[in-house]
Amino acid sequence: MSDTSTPGEEPVSAALRDAKARARSTHYTVGTLRADPDGTVWLECSCGTVLRNGPTWTLDEHVRLHRAEAKYLELSAAAPAGIPRMIDLP
């Protein structure tokens, strides 16, 4: 893949790489795993979201989904204008 940036302009791949790093650095689990009397297990994300299991999903699935959503939002914000998308953004 060639770099089509102009001198002094950051290549798109660097912006997207930085977006992924931002998502990783702002969405990590903190504290200890906790369990409620009803069997719900949970822990917090560094962003303040409480990640927990549910009737049809595991805590691990919730953590993975949360991280994927964070990564998607960061990448979408960093993507260059006009790039073809799977979904329309506002």
C-alpha positions as CSV (number, residue, x, y, z in Angstrom):
1,M,0.0,0.0,0.0
2,S,1.4,3.4,-0.9
3,D,1.3,6.5,1.2
4,T,-0.6,9.2,-0.7
5,S,-0.2,11.9,1.9
6,T,1.4,15.2,1.2
7,P,4.5,16.4,2.9
8,G,3.7,17.4,6.5
9,E,0.5,15.5,6.5
10,E,0.1,12.4,8.7
11,P,-0.7,9.3,6.6
12,V,-4.2,7.8,7.2
13,S,-2.8,4.6,8.5
14,A,-1.1,6.5,11.4
15,A,-4.4,8.2,12.3
16,L,-6.2,4.9,12.3
17,R,-3.4,3.3,14.3
18,D,-3.7,6.1,16.8
19,A,-7.5,5.7,17.0
20,K,-7.1,2.0,17.9
21,A,-4.5,2.9,20.6
22,R,-6.9,5.5,22.0
23,A,-9.7,2.9,22.2
24,R,-7.4,0.5,24.0
25,S,-6.0,3.1,26.4
26,T,-9.5,4.5,27.4
27,H,-11.4,1.2,27.7
28,Y,-9.8,-1.3,30.1
29,T,-11.2,-3.1,33.0
30,V,-10.6,-1.7,36.5
31,G,-11.1,-3.0,40.0
32,T,-11.9,-6.6,40.9
33,L,-14.6,-8.9,39.7
34,R,-17.7,-8.6,41.9
35,A,-20.7,-11.0,42.2
36,D,-24.2,-10.1,43.3
37,P,-26.4,-12.5,45.2
38,D,-28.5,-13.1,42.1
39,G,-25.4,-14.5,40.2
40,T,-24.6,-11.4,38.2
41,V,-20.9,-10.9,37.9
42,W,-19.5,-7.5,37.0
43,L,-16.6,-5.2,36.8
44,E,-16.1,-1.6,35.6
45,C,-14.5,-0.2,32.5
46,S,-12.1,2.7,32.9
47,C,-14.7,4.8,31.0
48,G,-17.3,4.2,33.8
49,T,-19.4,1.6,32.1
50,V,-20.4,-1.4,34.3
51,L,-19.8,-4.6,32.3
52,R,-21.8,-7.6,33.5
53,N,-23.2,-10.9,32.5
54,G,-26.8,-11.3,31.6
55,P,-29.4,-14.0,31.0
56,T,-28.1,-14.8,27.5
57,W,-24.5,-13.5,27.5
58,T,-21.3,-13.9,29.5
59,L,-19.3,-11.1,31.2
60,D,-16.5,-11.9,28.6
61,E,-18.9,-11.3,25.8
62,H,-20.0,-8.0,27.2
63,V,-16.3,-7.0,27.7
64,R,-15.5,-8.0,24.1
65,L,-18.5,-6.1,22.7
66,H,-17.7,-3.0,24.7
67,R,-14.1,-2.9,23.4
68,A,-15.2,-3.6,19.8
69,E,-17.7,-0.7,20.0
70,A,-15.1,1.6,21.5
71,K,-12.6,0.7,18.7
72,Y,-15.3,1.2,16.0
73,L,-16.2,4.6,17.3
74,E,-12.6,5.8,17.4
75,L,-11.9,4.4,14.0
76,S,-15.0,6.0,12.5
77,A,-14.1,9.3,13.9
78,A,-10.5,9.1,12.5
79,A,-11.5,7.7,9.1
80,P,-11.0,10.1,6.2
81,A,-14.1,11.8,4.7
82,G,-15.5,10.0,1.7
83,I,-14.2,6.6,2.5
84,P,-16.9,4.0,1.5
85,R,-18.8,2.8,4.6
86,M,-21.0,-0.2,5.5
87,I,-23.4,2.0,7.4
88,D,-24.4,5.6,7.1
89,L,-23.2,7.9,9.9
90,P,-25.0,11.1,10.9
